[in-house]
Amino acid sequence: MVATNDAFTMQQWGKATGGAETGIRFFADHTGKLAKELGLDMVIPPLNDHARFKRFSAIINDNKVVVLNVEPDGTGKTVSLAEPTLEQFKSQ
């Protein structure tokens, strides 16, 4: 899991969701640099031009992105949801 939050927030998110206990790793991109480098950044004006990640899901195998699902509007919940992504994972 990666988000444009600080490390403390990501650590707490992992604890609160139980994700950290399942082996999901939570990464902080507090400057938005990774989001920008990947072309997955978006700016939401009320947030003072702070770069955010577009909503996406990815399947990474052997350090290579084999599936990348980016929401068309950057915020929706269609292609990036867990269920369709897990189905794609099973077919890999």
N, CA, C and O atoms as CSV, one atom per row, in Angstrom:
chain,resi,resn,atom,element,x,y,z
A,1,MET,N,N,0.852,-1.153,0.000
A,1,MET,CA,C,0.000,0.000,0.000
A,1,MET,C,C,0.903,1.221,0.000
A,1,MET,O,O,1.839,1.312,0.794
A,2,VAL,N,N,0.620,2.150,-0.884
A,2,VAL,CA,C,1.386,3.391,-0.914
A,2,VAL,C,C,0.409,4.559,-1.002
A,2,VAL,O,O,-0.599,4.490,-1.705
A,3,ALA,N,N,0.720,5.613,-0.290
A,3,ALA,CA,C,-0.128,6.805,-0.307
A,3,ALA,C,C,0.733,8.026,-0.017
A,3,ALA,O,O,1.832,7.914,0.527
A,4,THR,N,N,0.225,9.173,-0.384
A,4,THR,CA,C,0.944,10.424,-0.145
A,4,THR,C,C,0.664,10.919,1.261
A,4,THR,O,O,0.104,11.996,1.462
A,5,ASN,N,N,1.061,10.116,2.216
A,5,ASN,CA,C,0.964,10.455,3.633
A,5,ASN,C,C,2.347,10.287,4.250
A,5,ASN,O,O,3.264,9.771,3.610
A,6,ASP,N,N,2.489,10.718,5.480
A,6,ASP,CA,C,3.770,10.531,6.157
A,6,ASP,C,C,3.866,9.106,6.711
A,6,ASP,O,O,2.869,8.387,6.768
A,7,ALA,N,N,5.063,8.711,7.113
A,7,ALA,CA,C,5.312,7.349,7.584
A,7,ALA,C,C,4.479,6.997,8.809
A,7,ALA,O,O,4.006,5.867,8.929
A,8,PHE,N,N,4.292,7.952,9.722
A,8,PHE,CA,C,3.499,7.688,10.920
A,8,PHE,C,C,2.059,7.359,10.556
A,8,PHE,O,O,1.477,6.416,11.092
A,9,THR,N,N,1.489,8.132,9.651
A,9,THR,CA,C,0.114,7.891,9.224
A,9,THR,C,C,-0.022,6.522,8.579
A,9,THR,O,O,-0.983,5.801,8.848
A,10,MET,N,N,0.934,6.158,7.731
A,10,MET,CA,C,0.880,4.861,7.072
A,10,MET,C,C,1.015,3.723,8.085
A,10,MET,O,O,0.349,2.696,7.958
A,11,GLN,N,N,1.863,3.902,9.074
A,11,GLN,CA,C,2.024,2.883,10.112
A,11,GLN,C,C,0.705,2.695,10.873
A,11,GLN,O,O,0.280,1.567,11.122
A,12,GLN,N,N,0.080,3.788,11.230
A,12,GLN,CA,C,-1.189,3.718,11.952
A,12,GLN,C,C,-2.291,3.110,11.084
A,12,GLN,O,O,-3.137,2.368,11.584
A,13,TRP,N,N,-2.282,3.418,9.801
A,13,TRP,CA,C,-3.261,2.863,8.869
A,13,TRP,C,C,-3.107,1.346,8.823
A,13,TRP,O,O,-4.097,0.615,8.846
A,14,GLY,N,N,-1.875,0.880,8.758
A,14,GLY,CA,C,-1.614,-0.555,8.761
A,14,GLY,C,C,-2.115,-1.233,10.019
A,14,GLY,O,O,-2.693,-2.318,9.955
A,15,LYS,N,N,-1.900,-0.606,11.150
A,15,LYS,CA,C,-2.365,-1.165,12.430
A,15,LYS,C,C,-3.890,-1.146,12.516
A,15,LYS,O,O,-4.507,-2.133,12.918
A,16,ALA,N,N,-4.490,-0.024,12.139
A,16,ALA,CA,C,-5.938,0.134,12.274
A,16,ALA,C,C,-6.719,-0.822,11.376
A,16,ALA,O,O,-7.799,-1.279,11.752
A,17,THR,N,N,-6.190,-1.126,10.211
A,17,THR,CA,C,-6.895,-2.007,9.273
A,17,THR,C,C,-6.537,-3.471,9.460
A,17,THR,O,O,-7.203,-4.349,8.910
A,18,GLY,N,N,-5.491,-3.742,10.232
A,18,GLY,CA,C,-5.028,-5.113,10.390
A,18,GLY,C,C,-4.183,-5.571,9.216
A,18,GLY,O,O,-3.707,-6.706,9.191
A,19,GLY,N,N,-3.997,-4.692,8.247
A,19,GLY,CA,C,-3.224,-5.032,7.063
A,19,GLY,C,C,-1.779,-5.369,7.360
A,19,GLY,O,O,-1.209,-6.261,6.732
A,20,ALA,N,N,-1.185,-4.675,8.302
A,20,ALA,CA,C,0.216,-4.911,8.636
A,20,ALA,C,C,0.420,-6.324,9.166
A,20,ALA,O,O,1.473,-6.923,8.952
A,21,GLU,N,N,-0.582,-6.855,9.854
A,21,GLU,CA,C,-0.490,-8.205,10.412
A,21,GLU,C,C,-0.584,-9.287,9.344
A,21,GLU,O,O,-0.168,-10.422,9.575
A,22,THR,N,N,-1.126,-8.949,8.179
A,22,THR,CA,C,-1.290,-9.935,7.107
A,22,THR,C,C,-0.124,-9.926,6.129
A,22,THR,O,O,-0.100,-10.705,5.176
A,23,GLY,N,N,0.831,-9.055,6.363
A,23,GLY,CA,C,1.987,-8.983,5.470
A,23,GLY,C,C,1.912,-7.864,4.450
A,23,GLY,O,O,2.847,-7.673,3.672
A,24,ILE,N,N,0.818,-7.123,4.441
A,24,ILE,CA,C,0.731,-5.973,3.542
A,24,ILE,C,C,1.674,-4.906,4.072
A,24,ILE,O,O,1.671,-4.596,5.263
A,25,ARG,N,N,2.468,-4.355,3.192
A,25,ARG,CA,C,3.405,-3.310,3.593
A,25,ARG,C,C,2.817,-1.950,3.235
A,25,ARG,O,O,2.201,-1.787,2.181
A,26,PHE,N,N,3.009,-0.995,4.106
A,26,PHE,CA,C,2.462,0.350,3.940
A,26,PHE,C,C,3.619,1.324,3.745
A,26,PHE,O,O,4.473,1.475,4.618
A,27,PHE,N,N,3.633,1.985,2.584
A,27,PHE,CA,C,4.718,2.898,2.244
A,27,PHE,C,C,4.219,4.336,2.178
A,27,PHE,O,O,3.110,4.609,1.719
A,28,ALA,N,N,5.058,5.238,2.645
A,28,ALA,CA,C,4.735,6.668,2.633
A,28,ALA,C,C,5.438,7.358,1.468
A,28,ALA,O,O,6.634,7.165,1.251
A,29,ASP,N,N,4.699,8.147,0.738
A,29,ASP,CA,C,5.245,8.995,-0.326
A,29,ASP,C,C,4.858,10.428,0.029
A,29,ASP,O,O,4.090,11.072,-0.686
A,30,HIS,N,N,5.398,10.915,1.141
A,30,HIS,CA,C,4.926,12.187,1.699
A,30,HIS,C,C,5.155,13.390,0.796
A,30,HIS,O,O,4.456,14.393,0.933
A,31,THR,N,N,6.109,13.320,-0.120
A,31,THR,CA,C,6.336,14.447,-1.028
A,31,THR,C,C,5.575,14.308,-2.338
A,31,THR,O,O,5.468,15.269,-3.100
A,32,GLY,N,N,5.045,13.117,-2.605
A,32,GLY,CA,C,4.363,12.872,-3.878
A,32,GLY,C,C,5.313,12.584,-5.015
A,32,GLY,O,O,4.885,12.487,-6.165
A,33,LYS,N,N,6.598,12.445,-4.721
A,33,LYS,CA,C,7.588,12.218,-5.771
A,33,LYS,C,C,7.337,10.911,-6.522
A,33,LYS,O,O,7.405,10.885,-7.751
A,34,LEU,N,N,7.049,9.836,-5.807
A,34,LEU,CA,C,6.795,8.558,-6.468
A,34,LEU,C,C,5.562,8.648,-7.352
A,34,LEU,O,O,5.572,8.172,-8.487
A,35,ALA,N,N,4.510,9.253,-6.839
A,35,ALA,CA,C,3.285,9.420,-7.627
A,35,ALA,C,C,3.581,10.157,-8.926
A,35,ALA,O,O,3.109,9.759,-9.990
A,36,LYS,N,N,4.362,11.232,-8.841
A,36,LYS,CA,C,4.712,12.006,-10.034
A,36,LYS,C,C,5.571,11.196,-10.989
A,36,LYS,O,O,5.334,11.206,-12.197
A,37,GLU,N,N,6.572,10.490,-10.458
A,37,GLU,CA,C,7.477,9.694,-11.298
A,37,GLU,C,C,6.718,8.607,-12.055
A,37,GLU,O,O,7.073,8.274,-13.186
A,38,LEU,N,N,5.676,8.055,-11.435
A,38,LEU,CA,C,4.892,6.998,-12.071
A,38,LEU,C,C,3.783,7.535,-12.969
A,38,LEU,O,O,3.108,6.767,-13.655
A,39,GLY,N,N,3.596,8.845,-12.964
A,39,GLY,CA,C,2.520,9.440,-13.753
A,39,GLY,C,C,1.152,9.163,-13.152
A,39,GLY,O,O,0.140,9.206,-13.853
A,40,LEU,N,N,1.119,8.880,-11.861
A,40,LEU,CA,C,-0.125,8.569,-11.168
A,40,LEU,C,C,-0.514,9.672,-10.193
A,40,LEU,O,O,-1.289,9.440,-9.266
A,41,ASP,N,N,0.021,10.866,-10.401
A,41,ASP,CA,C,-0.275,11.974,-9.497
A,41,ASP,C,C,-1.459,12.783,-9.990
A,41,ASP,O,O,-1.738,12.859,-11.187
A,42,MET,N,N,-2.128,13.370,-9.056
A,42,MET,CA,C,-3.204,14.304,-9.362
A,42,MET,C,C,-3.242,15.341,-8.259
A,42,MET,O,O,-2.857,15.069,-7.122
A,43,VAL,N,N,-3.699,16.508,-8.595
A,43,VAL,CA,C,-3.784,17.593,-7.619
A,43,VAL,C,C,-5.252,17.908,-7.394
A,43,VAL,O,O,-6.022,18.073,-8.341
A,44,ILE,N,N,-5.621,17.989,-6.136
A,44,ILE,CA,C,-6.983,18.344,-5.759
A,44,ILE,C,C,-6.894,19.741,-5.138
A,44,ILE,O,O,-6.408,19.878,-4.015
A,45,PRO,N,N,-7.351,20.778,-5.845
A,45,PRO,CA,C,-7.145,22.161,-5.390
A,45,PRO,C,C,-7.463,22.460,-3.930
A,45,PRO,O,O,-6.703,23.196,-3.301
A,46,PRO,N,N,-8.550,21.929,-3.351
A,46,PRO,CA,C,-8.780,22.272,-1.948
A,46,PRO,C,C,-7.677,21.770,-1.013
A,46,PRO,O,O,-7.609,22.193,0.141
A,47,LEU,N,N,-6.828,20.889,-1.490
A,47,LEU,CA,C,-5.757,20.342,-0.654
A,47,LEU,C,C,-4.447,21.098,-0.865
A,47,LEU,O,O,-3.369,20.549,-0.638
A,48,ASN,N,N,-4.535,22.331,-1.291
A,48,ASN,CA,C,-3.370,23.213,-1.435
A,48,ASN,C,C,-2.320,22.671,-2.389
A,48,ASN,O,O,-1.124,22.737,-2.102
A,49,ASP,N,N,-2.754,22.139,-3.514
A,49,ASP,CA,C,-1.863,21.651,-4.554
A,49,ASP,C,C,-0.940,20.527,-4.093
A,49,ASP,O,O,0.106,20.301,-4.702
A,50,HIS,N,N,-1.305,19.829,-3.041
A,50,HIS,CA,C,-0.523,18.686,-2.572
A,50,HIS,C,C,-0.830,17.508,-3.491
A,50,HIS,O,O,-1.987,17.110,-3.629
A,51,ALA,N,N,0.207,16.950,-4.121
A,51,ALA,CA,C,0.018,15.837,-5.043
A,51,ALA,C,C,-0.550,14.628,-4.306
A,51,ALA,O,O,-0.133,14.314,-3.191
A,52,ARG,N,N,-1.488,13.969,-4.930
A,52,ARG,CA,C,-2.095,12.739,-4.425
A,52,ARG,C,C,-1.958,11.664,-5.495
A,52,ARG,O,O,-1.795,11.967,-6.677
A,53,PHE,N,N,-2.026,10.415,-5.073
A,53,PHE,CA,C,-2.079,9.323,-6.037
A,53,PHE,C,C,-3.474,9.243,-6.624
A,53,PHE,O,O,-4.464,9.423,-5.916
A,54,LYS,N,N,-3.553,8.968,-7.932
A,54,LYS,CA,C,-4.817,8.549,-8.500
A,54,LYS,C,C,-5.129,7.193,-7.875
A,54,LYS,O,O,-4.217,6.470,-7.473
A,55,ARG,N,N,-6.393,6.851,-7.792
A,55,ARG,CA,C,-6.749,5.535,-7.258
A,55,ARG,C,C,-6.344,4.484,-8.295
A,55,ARG,O,O,-6.710,4.572,-9.467
A,56,PHE,N,N,-5.583,3.495,-7.837
A,56,PHE,CA,C,-5.126,2.441,-8.747
A,56,PHE,C,C,-4.879,1.157,-7.975
A,56,PHE,O,O,-4.805,1.151,-6.746
A,57,SER,N,N,-4.756,0.082,-8.717
A,57,SER,CA,C,-4.281,-1.185,-8.160
A,57,SER,C,C,-3.263,-1.727,-9.136
A,57,SER,O,O,-3.293,-1.418,-10.328
A,58,ALA,N,N,-2.364,-2.535,-8.618
A,58,ALA,CA,C,-1.322,-3.101,-9.470
A,58,ALA,C,C,-0.998,-4.516,-9.010
A,58,ALA,O,O,-1.117,-4.848,-7.831
A,59,ILE,N,N,-0.595,-5.318,-9.944
A,59,ILE,CA,C,-0.047,-6.635,-9.645
A,59,ILE,C,C,1.409,-6.574,-10.055
A,59,ILE,O,O,1.742,-6.281,-11.203
A,60,ILE,N,N,2.267,-6.857,-9.095
A,60,ILE,CA,C,3.709,-6.788,-9.330
A,60,ILE,C,C,4.270,-8.188,-9.128
A,60,ILE,O,O,4.072,-8.807,-8.083
A,61,ASN,N,N,4.971,-8.674,-10.141
A,61,ASN,CA,C,5.562,-10.002,-10.082
A,61,ASN,C,C,7.035,-9.889,-10.432
A,61,ASN,O,O,7.392,-9.370,-11.490
A,62,ASP,N,N,7.883,-10.373,-9.547
A,62,ASP,CA,C,9.319,-10.352,-9.772
A,62,ASP,C,C,9.808,-8.923,-10.066
A,62,ASP,O,O,10.606,-8.698,-10.976
A,63,ASN,N,N,9.310,-7.974,-9.277
A,63,ASN,CA,C,9.668,-6.555,-9.383
A,63,ASN,C,C,9.242,-5.907,-10.701
A,63,ASN,O,O,9.782,-4.870,-11.086
A,64,LYS,N,N,8.287,-6.509,-11.385
A,64,LYS,CA,C,7.762,-5.926,-12.615
A,64,LYS,C,C,6.259,-5.754,-12.487
A,64,LYS,O,O,5.561,-6.653,-12.019
A,65,VAL,N,N,5.766,-4.596,-12.904
A,65,VAL,CA,C,4.327,-4.356,-12.904
A,65,VAL,C,C,3.745,-5.130,-14.082
A,65,VAL,O,O,4.047,-4.838,-15.239
A,66,VAL,N,N,2.913,-6.115,-13.779
A,66,VAL,CA,C,2.314,-6.921,-14.843
A,66,VAL,C,C,0.873,-6.509,-15.122
A,66,VAL,O,O,0.352,-6.772,-16.206
A,67,VAL,N,N,0.230,-5.868,-14.157
A,67,VAL,CA,C,-1.119,-5.328,-14.337
A,67,VAL,C,C,-1.174,-3.992,-13.613
A,67,VAL,O,O,-0.742,-3.884,-12.465
A,68,LEU,N,N,-1.705,-2.974,-14.284
A,68,LEU,CA,C,-1.900,-1.667,-13.664
A,68,LEU,C,C,-3.302,-1.197,-14.017
A,68,LEU,O,O,-3.622,-0.975,-15.185
A,69,ASN,N,N,-4.125,-1.048,-12.997
A,69,ASN,CA,C,-5.505,-0.596,-13.175
A,69,ASN,C,C,-5.629,0.797,-12.582
A,69,ASN,O,O,-5.586,0.960,-11.362
A,70,VAL,N,N,-5.781,1.802,-13.433
A,70,VAL,CA,C,-5.901,3.189,-12.977
A,70,VAL,C,C,-7.335,3.650,-13.229
A,70,VAL,O,O,-7.858,3.507,-14.334
A,71,GLU,N,N,-7.955,4.198,-12.202
A,71,GLU,CA,C,-9.312,4.700,-12.359
A,71,GLU,C,C,-9.331,5.820,-13.395
A,71,GLU,O,O,-8.510,6.734,-13.326
A,72,PRO,N,N,-10.258,5.763,-14.355
A,72,PRO,CA,C,-10.299,6.768,-15.417
A,72,PRO,C,C,-10.346,8.214,-14.916
A,72,PRO,O,O,-9.714,9.095,-15.499
A,73,ASP,N,N,-11.090,8.455,-13.842
A,73,ASP,CA,C,-11.175,9.819,-13.324
A,73,ASP,C,C,-10.212,10.057,-12.154
A,73,ASP,O,O,-10.179,11.144,-11.577
A,74,GLY,N,N,-9.430,9.028,-11.815
A,74,GLY,CA,C,-8.457,9.154,-10.735
A,74,GLY,C,C,-9.010,8.912,-9.347
A,74,GLY,O,O,-8.245,8.724,-8.402
A,75,THR,N,N,-10.334,8.914,-9.207
A,75,THR,CA,C,-10.918,8.797,-7.871
A,75,THR,C,C,-11.976,7.712,-7.747
A,75,THR,O,O,-12.350,7.349,-6.631
A,76,GLY,N,N,-12.463,7.190,-8.851
A,76,GLY,CA,C,-13.579,6.244,-8.820
A,76,GLY,C,C,-13.232,4.908,-8.187
A,76,GLY,O,O,-12.129,4.694,-7.684
A,77,LYS,N,N,-14.194,4.038,-8.230
A,77,LYS,CA,C,-14.023,2.706,-7.642
A,77,LYS,C,C,-14.566,1.672,-8.613
A,77,LYS,O,O,-15.569,1.012,-8.338
A,78,THR,N,N,-13.899,1.537,-9.744
A,78,THR,CA,C,-14.343,0.554,-10.726
A,78,THR,C,C,-13.230,-0.463,-10.977
A,78,THR,O,O,-13.325,-1.603,-10.523
A,79,VAL,N,N,-12.206,-0.076,-11.674
A,79,VAL,CA,C,-11.151,-1.022,-12.065
A,79,VAL,C,C,-10.131,-1.306,-10.980
A,79,VAL,O,O,-9.386,-2.281,-11.087
A,80,SER,N,N,-10.073,-0.493,-9.946
A,80,SER,CA,C,-9.033,-0.661,-8.928
A,80,SER,C,C,-9.488,-1.439,-7.695
A,80,SER,O,O,-8.699,-1.642,-6.771
A,81,LEU,N,N,-10.712,-1.866,-7.667
A,81,LEU,CA,C,-11.222,-2.583,-6.499
A,81,LEU,C,C,-10.504,-3.916,-6.315
A,81,LEU,O,O,-9.937,-4.464,-7.260
A,82,ALA,N,N,-10.535,-4.423,-5.103
A,82,ALA,CA,C,-9.820,-5.656,-4.771
A,82,ALA,C,C,-10.322,-6.856,-5.568
A,82,ALA,O,O,-9.514,-7.634,-6.075
A,83,GLU,N,N,-11.629,-7.021,-5.688
A,83,GLU,CA,C,-12.164,-8.217,-6.334
A,83,GLU,C,C,-11.679,-8.385,-7.770
A,83,GLU,O,O,-11.158,-9.448,-8.106
A,84,PRO,N,N,-11.831,-7.361,-8.646
A,84,PRO,CA,C,-11.334,-7.555,-10.012
A,84,PRO,C,C,-9.819,-7.708,-10.070
A,84,PRO,O,O,-9.301,-8.430,-10.922
A,85,THR,N,N,-9.117,-7.044,-9.184
A,85,THR,CA,C,-7.659,-7.160,-9.169
A,85,THR,C,C,-7.246,-8.563,-8.743
A,85,THR,O,O,-6.322,-9.134,-9.322
A,86,LEU,N,N,-7.911,-9.127,-7.745
A,86,LEU,CA,C,-7.606,-10.493,-7.321
A,86,LEU,C,C,-7.919,-11.496,-8.422
A,86,LEU,O,O,-7.189,-12.474,-8.584
A,87,GLU,N,N,-8.971,-11.279,-9.170
A,87,GLU,CA,C,-9.274,-12.156,-10.301
A,87,GLU,C,C,-8.160,-12.101,-11.341
A,87,GLU,O,O,-7.768,-13.126,-11.898
A,88,GLN,N,N,-7.655,-10.898,-11.597
A,88,GLN,CA,C,-6.531,-10.760,-12.529
A,88,GLN,C,C,-5.303,-11.473,-11.992
A,88,GLN,O,O,-4.560,-12.098,-12.749
A,89,PHE,N,N,-5.089,-11.381,-10.684
A,89,PHE,CA,C,-3.957,-12.039,-10.057
A,89,PHE,C,C,-4.035,-13.550,-10.226
A,89,PHE,O,O,-3.038,-14.203,-10.530
A,90,LYS,N,N,-5.211,-14.088,-10.027
A,90,LYS,CA,C,-5.401,-15.545,-10.155
A,90,LYS,C,C,-5.119,-16.023,-11.578
A,90,LYS,O,O,-4.681,-17.155,-11.780
A,91,SER,N,N,-5.370,-15.161,-12.559
A,91,SER,CA,C,-5.155,-15.566,-13.956
A,91,SER,C,C,-3.715,-15.357,-14.426
A,91,SER,O,O,-3.390,-15.667,-15.572
A,92,GLN,N,N,-2.861,-14.842,-13.564
A,92,GLN,CA,C,-1.456,-14.603,-13.937
A,92,GLN,C,C,-0.650,-15.882,-13.902
A,92,GLN,O,O,0.548,-15.865,-14.187
